[in-house]
Amino acid sequence: MAVHGSSDILVDDLYETTHRLRQFVEIRLRANGASVARLRALRMLARAEQPLRMRDLSEMTGVAARTTTSIVDSLERDGLVERVRHPSDRRAFLLRLTDEGRCRHREAEEADRLALAEATAALGPEDRATLRALLARIREATT
């Protein structure tokens, strides 16, 4: 049962479900030495066609610059990300995955996929389609 934090129980249920889902995935990722925040950063760097500036990574992940710096520092310490000089701005650095970072990204994506499949296993194809359509209607109403 959702704790009522808003004036709409549906919103409370959505928030609680999202929160529990993130915790569920987080626990499974941590068992593999990853986290949701680290996976999001690795994912954006892996999908980028070229190295990213810290500011771009922060915007892409929707995370504050200070938090992004902490995540990148951690990834760099673990040998998953490297900072390289910007080719045209001597003061700037770009971020790119190392070979180990690519490998760990693939592992984390698989752990994420398995956790999400487990969490949503009770929903059949029709339930999934209905839920997606309802969520899309809420998103459309808020744009």
N, CA, C and O atoms as a DFTB+ gen file, in Angstrom:
572 C
 N C O
     1  1       0.848      -1.172       0.000
     2  2       0.000       0.000       0.000
     3  2       0.894       1.236       0.000
     4  3       1.851       1.323       0.769
     5  1       0.585       2.150      -0.835
     6  2       1.384       3.366      -0.969
     7  2       1.151       4.292       0.216
     8  3       0.036       4.406       0.726
     9  1       2.216       4.947       0.639
    10  2       2.106       6.007       1.627
    11  2       1.629       7.231       0.872
    12  3       2.166       7.560      -0.186
    13  1       0.632       7.903       1.402
    14  2       0.044       9.036       0.681
    15  2       0.929      10.265       0.813
    16  3       0.949      10.925       1.852
    17  1       1.658      10.561      -0.253
    18  2       2.541      11.714      -0.273
    19  2       2.037      12.793      -1.204
    20  3       2.614      13.878      -1.280
    21  1       0.963      12.498      -1.912
    22  2       0.380      13.484      -2.824
    23  2      -1.125      13.494      -2.619
    24  3      -1.652      12.804      -1.746
    25  1      -1.801      14.278      -3.426
    26  2      -3.261      14.336      -3.315
    27  2      -3.942      13.322      -4.225
    28  3      -5.164      13.339      -4.366
    29  1      -3.161      12.440      -4.844
    30  2      -3.726      11.452      -5.764
    31  2      -3.095      10.086      -5.491
    32  3      -1.886       9.916      -5.650
    33  1      -3.898       9.130      -5.086
    34  2      -3.395       7.794      -4.750
    35  2      -2.732       7.118      -5.955
    36  3      -1.790       6.342      -5.790
    37  1      -3.217       7.407      -7.155
    38  2      -2.599       6.842      -8.357
    39  2      -1.155       7.317      -8.482
    40  3      -0.263       6.526      -8.785
    41  1      -0.930       8.591      -8.253
    42  2       0.431       9.138      -8.309
    43  2       1.287       8.486      -7.232
    44  3       2.447       8.157      -7.483
    45  1       0.739       8.295      -6.048
    46  2       1.474       7.624      -4.975
    47  2       1.835       6.200      -5.385
    48  3       2.960       5.756      -5.159
    49  1       0.892       5.486      -5.981
    50  2       1.159       4.120      -6.435
    51  2       2.237       4.081      -7.520
    52  3       3.106       3.209      -7.510
    53  1       2.172       5.033      -8.454
    54  2       3.200       5.103      -9.498
    55  2       4.577       5.356      -8.897
    56  3       5.552       4.703      -9.269
    57  1       4.653       6.311      -7.962
    58  2       5.916       6.627      -7.321
    59  2       6.447       5.413      -6.564
    60  3       7.612       5.048      -6.718
    61  1       5.598       4.785      -5.749
    62  2       6.049       3.636      -4.960
    63  2       6.508       2.494      -5.861
    64  3       7.514       1.845      -5.573
    65  1       5.784       2.244      -6.942
    66  2       6.172       1.172      -7.867
    67  2       7.523       1.475      -8.508
    68  3       8.381       0.596      -8.601
    69  1       7.710       2.706      -8.946
    70  2       8.977       3.099      -9.545
    71  2      10.113       2.977      -8.531
    72  3      11.194       2.486      -8.858
    73  1       9.866       3.419      -7.315
    74  2      10.870       3.354      -6.260
    75  2      11.252       1.898      -5.965
    76  3      12.435       1.569      -5.882
    77  1      10.259       1.041      -5.810
    78  2      10.534      -0.376      -5.530
    79  2      11.265      -1.040      -6.696
    80  3      12.174      -1.845      -6.490
    81  1      10.869      -0.702      -7.906
    82  2      11.522      -1.273      -9.079
    83  2      12.993      -0.868      -9.120
    84  3      13.861      -1.692      -9.408
    85  1      13.267       0.396      -8.832
    86  2      14.666       0.849      -8.822
    87  2      15.451       0.112      -7.734
    88  3      16.581      -0.310      -7.977
    89  1      14.877      -0.049      -6.547
    90  2      15.563      -0.773      -5.478
    91  2      15.818      -2.228      -5.878
    92  3      16.891      -2.772      -5.615
    93  1      14.832      -2.846      -6.508
    94  2      14.935      -4.240      -6.951
    95  2      16.107      -4.397      -7.923
    96  3      16.925      -5.306      -7.779
    97  1      16.179      -3.509      -8.908
    98  2      17.252      -3.554      -9.898
    99  2      18.585      -3.210      -9.244
   100  3      19.600      -3.842      -9.534
   101  1      18.588      -2.224      -8.374
   102  2      19.821      -1.797      -7.693
   103  2      20.468      -2.960      -6.949
   104  3      21.680      -3.156      -7.036
   105  1      19.674      -3.725      -6.225
   106  2      20.195      -4.871      -5.470
   107  2      20.847      -5.879      -6.411
   108  3      21.919      -6.403      -6.109
   109  1      20.220      -6.151      -7.531
   110  2      20.774      -7.120      -8.478
   111  2      22.026      -6.589      -9.171
   112  3      22.964      -7.345      -9.424
   113  1      22.042      -5.306      -9.474
   114  2      23.236      -4.716     -10.088
   115  2      24.402      -4.703      -9.098
   116  3      25.543      -4.970      -9.476
   117  1      24.118      -4.399      -7.850
   118  2      25.199      -4.343      -6.842
   119  2      25.844      -5.697      -6.650
   120  3      27.033      -5.782      -6.345
   121  1      25.077      -6.756      -6.826
   122  2      25.654      -8.106      -6.720
   123  2      26.732      -8.316      -7.795
   124  3      27.608      -9.169      -7.648
   125  1      26.656      -7.535      -8.867
   126  2      27.635      -7.621      -9.948
   127  2      28.603      -6.428      -9.941
   128  3      29.305      -6.190     -10.923
   129  1      28.635      -5.682      -8.833
   130  2      29.553      -4.554      -8.719
   131  2      29.126      -3.318      -9.494
   132  3      29.962      -2.470      -9.806
   133  1      27.859      -3.200      -9.807
   134  2      27.359      -2.049     -10.569
   135  2      26.293      -1.346      -9.736
   136  3      26.035      -1.720      -8.592
   137  1      25.687      -0.335     -10.318
   138  2      24.559       0.361      -9.705
   139  2      23.755       0.994     -10.832
   140  3      24.224       1.077     -11.967
   141  1      22.564       1.431     -10.518
   142  2      21.725       2.080     -11.520
   143  2      22.425       3.328     -12.045
   144  3      22.456       3.559     -13.254
   145  1      22.983       4.131     -11.150
   146  2      23.643       5.372     -11.568
   147  2      24.856       5.087     -12.455
   148  3      25.052       5.751     -13.473
   149  1      25.658       4.114     -12.076
   150  2      26.840       3.776     -12.883
   151  2      26.417       3.203     -14.239
   152  3      27.019       3.520     -15.264
   153  1      25.387       2.367     -14.241
   154  2      24.906       1.804     -15.504
   155  2      24.420       2.904     -16.433
   156  3      24.703       2.862     -17.631
   157  1      23.703       3.876     -15.916
   158  2      23.204       4.968     -16.767
   159  2      24.362       5.717     -17.413
   160  3      24.307       6.043     -18.598
   161  1      25.409       5.991     -16.642
   162  2      26.577       6.682     -17.201
   163  2      27.276       5.809     -18.237
   164  3      27.622       6.287     -19.317
   165  1      27.486       4.540     -17.918
   166  2      28.119       3.629     -18.873
   167  2      27.293       3.510     -20.150
   168  3      27.836       3.485     -21.254
   169  1      25.974       3.436     -19.983
   170  2      25.065       3.311     -21.122
   171  2      25.193       4.513     -22.066
   172  3      25.292       4.338     -23.281
   173  1      25.192       5.709     -21.520
   174  2      25.300       6.915     -22.356
   175  2      26.652       6.988     -23.053
   176  3      26.731       7.374     -24.220
   177  1      27.705       6.623     -22.351
   178  2      29.038       6.634     -22.968
   179  2      29.148       5.559     -24.047
   180  3      29.784       5.778     -25.078
   181  1      28.535       4.406     -23.818
   182  2      28.581       3.321     -24.803
   183  2      27.787       3.676     -26.059
   184  3      28.172       3.296     -27.165
   185  1      26.696       4.393     -25.895
   186  2      25.847       4.749     -27.036
   187  2      26.378       5.947     -27.818
   188  3      26.018       6.145     -28.979
   189  1      27.224       6.737     -27.188
   190  2      27.743       7.940     -27.841
   191  2      28.678       7.550     -28.986
   192  3      29.469       6.615     -28.866
   193  1      28.574       8.270     -30.079
   194  2      29.427       7.994     -31.234
   195  2      30.840       8.522     -31.044
   196  3      31.770       8.106     -31.735
   197  1      30.991       9.439     -30.103
   198  2      32.303       9.989     -29.796
   199  2      32.358      10.302     -28.307
   200  3      31.319      10.346     -27.649
   201  1      33.561      10.521     -27.763
   202  2      33.664      10.839     -26.337
   203  2      32.806      12.041     -25.959
   204  3      32.577      12.934     -26.775
   205  1      32.338      12.056     -24.720
   206  2      31.419      13.091     -24.237
   207  2      32.088      14.017     -23.236
   208  3      32.990      13.617     -22.499
   209  1      31.630      15.257     -23.224
   210  2      32.026      16.172     -22.159
   211  2      31.220      15.815     -20.911
   212  3      30.121      15.268     -21.004
   213  1      31.772      16.127     -19.763
   214  2      31.101      15.848     -18.501
   215  2      29.717      16.503     -18.485
   216  3      28.745      15.888     -18.048
   217  1      29.629      17.729     -18.953
   218  2      28.352      18.455     -18.981
   219  2      27.326      17.709     -19.845
   220  3      26.154      17.616     -19.481
   221  1      27.772      17.180     -20.987
   222  2      26.858      16.442     -21.866
   223  2      26.365      15.168     -21.186
   224  3      25.185      14.829     -21.271
   225  1      27.271      14.466     -20.513
   226  2      26.877      13.245     -19.801
   227  2      25.875      13.581     -18.698
   228  3      24.897      12.861     -18.501
   229  1      26.121      14.669     -17.984
   230  2      25.212      15.100     -16.931
   231  2      23.817      15.377     -17.489
   232  3      22.818      14.949     -16.912
   233  1      23.752      16.084     -18.598
   234  2      22.456      16.395     -19.215
   235  2      21.762      15.134     -19.727
   236  3      20.551      14.983     -19.570
   237  1      22.525      14.234     -20.334
   238  2      21.943      13.016     -20.902
   239  2      21.370      12.096     -19.829
   240  3      20.355      11.435     -20.050
   241  1      22.018      12.054     -18.673
   242  2      21.553      11.177     -17.600
   243  2      20.549      11.863     -16.684
   244  3      19.887      11.207     -15.880
   245  1      20.437      13.196     -16.807
   246  2      19.527      13.932     -15.951
   247  2      19.995      14.007     -14.511
   248  3      19.193      14.094     -13.581
   249  1      21.303      13.971     -14.344
   250  2      21.904      13.979     -13.012
   251  2      22.696      15.271     -12.843
   252  3      23.304      15.756     -13.797
   253  1      22.691      15.824     -11.644
   254  2      23.427      17.054     -11.367
   255  2      24.911      16.885     -11.684
   256  3      25.465      15.792     -11.566
   257  1      25.538      17.979     -12.086
   258  2      26.952      17.945     -12.481
   259  2      27.837      17.371     -11.382
   260  3      28.722      16.563     -11.663
   261  1      27.613      17.774     -10.143
   262  2      28.434      17.279      -9.033
   263  2      28.297      15.767      -8.876
   264  3      29.285      15.068      -8.653
   265  1      27.082      15.272      -8.992
   266  2      26.849      13.832      -8.887
   267  2      27.499      13.103     -10.061
   268  3      28.101      12.045      -9.881
   269  1      27.379      13.667     -11.253
   270  2      28.005      13.063     -12.425
   271  2      29.508      12.972     -12.234
   272  3      30.116      11.954     -12.565
   273  1      30.110      14.022     -11.706
   274  2      31.558      14.010     -11.459
   275  2      31.923      12.885     -10.497
   276  3      32.913      12.188     -10.715
   277  1      31.144      12.698      -9.442
   278  2      31.413      11.618      -8.485
   279  2      31.309      10.248      -9.146
   280  3      32.137       9.369      -8.908
   281  1      30.284      10.076      -9.979
   282  2      30.103       8.795     -10.672
   283  2      31.271       8.549     -11.618
   284  3      31.826       7.450     -11.642
   285  1      31.647       9.556     -12.394
   286  2      32.748       9.407     -13.349
   287  2      34.059       9.149     -12.612
   288  3      34.856       8.319     -13.048
   289  1      34.294       9.849     -11.500
   290  2      35.509       9.607     -10.718
   291  2      35.580       8.151     -10.275
   292  3      36.640       7.528     -10.343
   293  1      34.463       7.617      -9.828
   294  2      34.396       6.218      -9.406
   295  2      34.662       5.273     -10.579
   296  3      35.420       4.312     -10.449
   297  1      34.038       5.552     -11.715
   298  2      34.244       4.720     -12.909
   299  2      35.692       4.796     -13.378
   300  3      36.258       3.803     -13.836
   301  1      36.281       5.972     -13.262
   302  2      37.680       6.135     -13.667
   303  2      38.609       5.356     -12.725
   304  3      39.535       4.686     -13.180
   305  1      38.362       5.445     -11.423
   306  2      39.165       4.685     -10.452
   307  2      39.115       3.185     -10.736
   308  3      40.095       2.467     -10.539
   309  1      37.948       2.726     -11.204
   310  2      37.784       1.300     -11.498
   311  2      38.283       0.917     -12.886
   312  3      38.176      -0.242     -13.287
   313  1      38.828       1.884     -13.621
   314  2      39.385       1.605     -14.944
   315  2      38.350       1.419     -16.033
   316  3      38.641       0.817     -17.067
   317  1      37.130       1.933     -15.817
   318  2      36.050       1.740     -16.789
   319  2      35.881       2.932     -17.725
   320  3      35.352       2.797     -18.828
   321  1      36.331       4.091     -17.278
   322  2      36.217       5.335     -18.044
   323  2      37.570       6.029     -17.996
   324  3      38.293       5.948     -17.003
   325  1      37.896       6.712     -19.084
   326  2      39.107       7.528     -19.080
   327  2      38.783       8.920     -19.577
   328  3      37.904       9.125     -20.415
   329  1      39.531       9.874     -19.028
   330  2      39.416      11.259     -19.474
   331  2      40.512      11.491     -20.511
   332  3      41.677      11.161     -20.290
   333  1      40.117      12.058     -21.633
   334  2      41.084      12.379     -22.694
   335  2      40.962      13.864     -23.014
   336  3      39.889      14.453     -22.882
   337  1      42.058      14.451     -23.431
   338  2      42.062      15.883     -23.765
   339  2      41.125      16.166     -24.932
   340  3      41.064      15.412     -25.902
   341  1      40.409      17.254     -24.813
   342  2      39.543      17.721     -25.899
   343  2      40.454      18.169     -27.038
   344  3      41.436      18.869     -26.787
   345  1      40.162      17.789     -28.276
   346  2      41.073      18.118     -29.381
   347  2      41.198      19.608     -29.689
   348  3      42.220      20.043     -30.219
   349  1      40.167      20.398     -29.362
   350  2      40.235      21.817     -29.703
   351  2      40.152      22.752     -28.501
   352  3      40.259      23.967     -28.668
   353  1      39.965      22.222     -27.302
   354  2      39.882      23.046     -26.097
   355  2      40.851      22.467     -25.066
   356  3      40.554      21.460     -24.423
   357  1      41.998      23.103     -24.917
   358  2      43.042      22.577     -24.036
   359  2      42.603      22.465     -22.583
   360  3      43.181      21.689     -21.823
   361  1      41.592      23.227     -22.188
   362  2      41.129      23.195     -20.799
   363  2      40.140      22.061     -20.538
   364  3      39.894      21.716     -19.382
   365  1      39.585      21.492     -21.566
   366  2      38.494      20.519     -21.405
   367  2      38.974      19.081     -21.592
   368  3      39.966      18.805     -22.267
   369  1      38.229      18.189     -20.966
   370  2      38.452      16.761     -21.124
   371  2      37.187      16.120     -21.663
   372  3      36.082      16.625     -21.466
   373  1      37.367      15.009     -22.342
   374  2      36.262      14.201     -22.835
   375  2      36.303      12.859     -22.121
   376  3      37.354      12.428     -21.646
   377  1      35.159      12.210     -22.050
   378  2      35.038      10.919     -21.376
   379  2      34.775       9.829     -22.398
   380  3      33.973       9.991     -23.317
   381  1      35.466       8.722     -22.219
   382  2      35.180       7.575     -23.076
   383  2      35.388       6.291     -22.277
   384  3      36.150       6.253     -21.310
   385  1      34.698       5.257     -22.704
   386  2      34.824       3.955     -22.052
   387  2      36.157       3.318     -22.417
   388  3      36.662       3.480     -23.527
   389  1      36.706       2.596     -21.462
   390  2      37.864       1.756     -21.737
   391  2      37.339       0.409     -22.239
   392  3      36.131       0.173     -22.240
   393  1      38.234      -0.459     -22.660
   394  2      37.802      -1.801     -23.071
   395  2      37.124      -2.525     -21.903
   396  3      36.111      -3.201     -22.078
   397  1      37.706      -2.368     -20.706
   398  2      37.101      -2.980     -19.520
   399  2      35.735      -2.357     -19.254
   400  3      34.807      -3.051     -18.838
   401  1      35.606      -1.058     -19.491
   402  2      34.332      -0.378     -19.324
   403  2      33.269      -0.921     -20.254
   404  3      32.112      -1.067     -19.860
   405  1      33.651      -1.221     -21.486
   406  2      32.693      -1.803     -22.440
   407  2      32.230      -3.177     -21.963
   408  3      31.050      -3.516     -22.041
   409  1      33.177      -3.947     -21.474
   410  2      32.851      -5.290     -20.972
   411  2      31.912      -5.199     -19.764
   412  3      30.902      -5.901     -19.711
   413  1      32.239      -4.345     -18.806
   414  2      31.413      -4.193     -17.605
   415  2      30.048      -3.600     -17.951
   416  3      29.047      -3.923     -17.312
   417  1      30.011      -2.731     -18.963
   418  2      28.729      -2.185     -19.412
   419  2      27.835      -3.306     -19.918
   420  3      26.663      -3.377     -19.550
   421  1      28.377      -4.184     -20.759
   422  2      27.581      -5.303     -21.279
   423  2      27.068      -6.191     -20.144
   424  3      25.914      -6.619     -20.162
   425  1      27.921      -6.464     -19.163
   426  2      27.514      -7.294     -18.022
   427  2      26.396      -6.621     -17.221
   428  3      25.427      -7.269     -16.824
   429  1      26.544      -5.324     -16.992
   430  2      25.526      -4.591     -16.228
   431  2      24.206      -4.524     -16.990
   432  3      23.136      -4.633     -16.392
   433  1      24.279      -4.346     -18.302
   434  2      23.049      -4.326     -19.112
   435  2      22.327      -5.666     -19.021
   436  3      21.100      -5.705     -18.942
   437  1      23.077      -6.754     -19.031
   438  2      22.456      -8.071     -18.927
   439  2      21.821      -8.261     -17.547
   440  3      20.713      -8.787     -17.448
   441  1      22.505      -7.844     -16.492
   442  2      21.943      -7.946     -15.146
   443  2      20.676      -7.092     -15.035
   444  3      19.697      -7.505     -14.413
   445  1      20.700      -5.914     -15.635
   446  2      19.539      -5.027     -15.647
   447  2      18.381      -5.685     -16.397
   448  3      17.246      -5.684     -15.920
   449  1      18.668      -6.241     -17.558
   450  2      17.634      -6.903     -18.371
   451  2      16.992      -8.055     -17.600
   452  3      15.769      -8.197     -17.592
   453  1      17.819      -8.875     -16.954
   454  2      17.292     -10.015     -16.196
   455  2      16.457      -9.555     -15.000
   456  3      15.406     -10.132     -14.722
   457  1      16.914      -8.533     -14.299
   458  2      16.171      -8.023     -13.142
   459  2      14.821      -7.466     -13.575
   460  3      13.804      -7.737     -12.937
   461  1      14.803      -6.689     -14.655
   462  2      13.548      -6.120     -15.133
   463  2      12.600      -7.209     -15.644
   464  3      11.387      -7.117     -15.456
   465  1      13.147      -8.229     -16.282
   466  2      12.313      -9.342     -16.743
   467  2      11.682     -10.060     -15.552
   468  3      10.510     -10.435     -15.589
   469  1      12.469     -10.247     -14.502
   470  2      11.946     -10.889     -13.293
   471  2      10.861     -10.031     -12.640
   472  3       9.822     -10.541     -12.219
   473  1      11.113      -8.743     -12.563
   474  2      10.175      -7.841     -11.896
   475  2       8.853      -7.722     -12.641
   476  3       7.816      -7.492     -12.019
   477  1       8.872      -7.871     -13.946
   478  2       7.656      -7.700     -14.748
   479  2       7.107      -9.028     -15.279
   480  3       6.222      -9.036     -16.134
   481  1       7.625     -10.136     -14.777
   482  2       7.226     -11.454     -15.285
   483  2       5.736     -11.742     -15.121
   484  3       5.170     -12.508     -15.901
   485  1       5.096     -11.146     -14.126
   486  2       3.670     -11.403     -13.885
   487  2       2.772     -10.726     -14.911
   488  3       1.575     -11.007     -14.969
   489  1       3.339      -9.836     -15.720
   490  2       2.544      -9.143     -16.737
   491  2       2.644      -9.872     -18.073
   492  3       3.734     -10.077     -18.605
   493  1       1.507     -10.251     -18.592
   494  2       1.480     -10.861     -19.912
   495  2       1.536      -9.785     -20.993
   496  3       1.528      -8.594     -20.682
   497  1       1.593     -10.193     -22.252
   498  2       1.687      -9.228     -23.354
   499  2       0.546      -8.206     -23.372
   500  3       0.770      -7.026     -23.643
   501  1      -0.663      -8.657     -23.086
   502  2      -1.806      -7.735     -23.091
   503  2      -1.712      -6.735     -21.936
   504  3      -1.987      -5.548     -22.110
   505  1      -1.321      -7.228     -20.754
   506  2      -1.138      -6.333     -19.603
   507  2      -0.060      -5.287     -19.891
   508  3      -0.223      -4.107     -19.580
   509  1       1.033      -5.737     -20.484
   510  2       2.142      -4.829     -20.795
   511  2       1.685      -3.745     -21.779
   512  3       2.000      -2.567     -21.608
   513  1       0.948      -4.155     -22.799
   514  2       0.462      -3.198     -23.797
   515  2      -0.502      -2.192     -23.159
   516  3      -0.443      -0.998     -23.455
   517  1      -1.378      -2.672     -22.292
   518  2      -2.330      -1.790     -21.621
   519  2      -1.596      -0.791     -20.721
   520  3      -1.875       0.408     -20.758
   521  1      -0.668      -1.287     -19.924
   522  2       0.082      -0.416     -19.025
   523  2       0.882       0.630     -19.802
   524  3       0.903       1.802     -19.426
   525  1       1.527       0.215     -20.868
   526  2       2.294       1.167     -21.690
   527  2       1.371       2.234     -22.282
   528  3       1.735       3.409     -22.319
   529  1       0.200       1.843     -22.738
   530  2      -0.739       2.809     -23.316
   531  2      -1.221       3.803     -22.249
   532  3      -1.328       4.999     -22.518
   533  1      -1.506       3.314     -21.064
   534  2      -1.947       4.199     -19.987
   535  2      -0.841       5.170     -19.570
   536  3      -1.101       6.355     -19.360
   537  1       0.364       4.681     -19.452
   538  2       1.488       5.541     -19.091
   539  2       1.751       6.569     -20.182
   540  3       2.085       7.717     -19.887
   541  1       1.603       6.168     -21.434
   542  2       1.781       7.120     -22.551
   543  2       0.746       8.240     -22.479
   544  3       1.059       9.394     -22.771
   545  1      -0.474       7.906     -22.094
   546  2      -1.509       8.938     -21.965
   547  2      -1.156       9.945     -20.880
   548  3      -1.396      11.142     -21.039
   549  1      -0.590       9.467     -19.780
   550  2      -0.165      10.388     -18.708
   551  2       0.976      11.270     -19.217
   552  3       0.972      12.480     -18.987
   553  1       1.940      10.681     -19.898
   554  2       3.060      11.475     -20.432
   555  2       2.572      12.508     -21.426
   556  3       3.032      13.650     -21.413
   557  1       1.648      12.122     -22.286
   558  2       1.106      13.072     -23.282
   559  2       0.397      14.236     -22.603
   560  3       0.480      15.373     -23.068
   561  1      -0.290      13.960     -21.519
   562  2      -1.023      15.003     -20.813
   563  2      -0.091      15.970     -20.081
   564  3      -0.504      17.068     -19.707
   565  1       1.152      15.568     -19.879
   566  2       2.081      16.402     -19.122
   567  2       3.147      17.051     -20.000
   568  3       4.126      17.594     -19.487
   569  1       2.966      17.000     -21.300
   570  2       3.960      17.651     -22.171
   571  2       3.462      19.002     -22.634
   572  3       4.160      19.697     -23.373
